[in-house]
C-alpha cells in the first residue's frame, strides 16, 4: 500500500513554474467560453513563471496544495482590496488543476488560506467569482459564503458580472 502526501504550504520560488502551469490549466478550464478567447490568452500569458517568482519573492501570500510532489492547486490572498466592502481579508484566487477538482482539495486549500488570514488578524473575508462560473459560485455557496455584492468587469469588448461571497471568521 502506498500513501501519497497531500499538504498545503507556503509557495517557494522553486514552485513558480508549477504555479504558472496550474494557473494556465485551471483558467483555461474555468473560463473557456466565458472570457473571450483573446482576452483569456492575454490574462494567462501575463502570469507566467517570472510573474509568480516575483510575487513569491515579494512576499505575496501564495499557498500551494501539493499532491505528492506535484502542485495541484494554489491560493493567493491578503487584505481586502474593495474599500466599499467591510471585510478584512480576501482570497484573490483559488484554483486547482482540472484533474484535482471535485476531490475535496479545494476545501482544504480554502480552509488553509482562511486559517492563515485569521491568524494574521483578518477576521472576515471575501472572494469574488464571475457569475457565469457556476462551479465556483456553487463551491463558495457550499462553503457557507453569503453573497454580499455584485459588480462587473470588462474583458475586452465583453462585460461580465461578478459576485462577492463573504465569511465572518469570528
Phi, psi and omega in degrees: 000130178250148180243130177258128180281130174245121181220152172247128182213163176297141179291146175248162180301329178296344180272353189306314181294318180293324178292319178299318178297317180298314178304311181301307182297315184293318181293319178299317181292319185284323193246356177300129181086352177252303176270132180308140186313309183295321179293319180298316178301316180300314182297320180290313183295333180291339186247054179279186182306321181296318179298312181293320178302314180297315180300317181293316179298324182283356177091014174301145179280105178232123175247146177242146173256119181253136174248103189066233180259015182251133174286117182260339181192171178210160172222141168232145192199169180173216180289148177298131182269343183268102183300333182287345180256130184272060177234145186285309187248171178210138168265113184285320181212143173213110184223146174237150171300145185309320183289349179257004180279149177081013182245006181093357181290325178298318177299319181297315180294317177301312181299320180294316180295317180297317179299317179297318178298314180298317180295340178269005179088007178266096193277347177223160182207164182224153174222135176261144175217145175293134181304323182285350179270077185303318178304321181290314182295321177294320179301311182292326175295316181297333178275004177092010179289141175249139182289125184238347180199158174231151177203189174216160181222140180270136174233091186063234183281350188256136175254126182244140178285145173224154181234149178253132173251143183228155177223141170258123186269004177083000000 
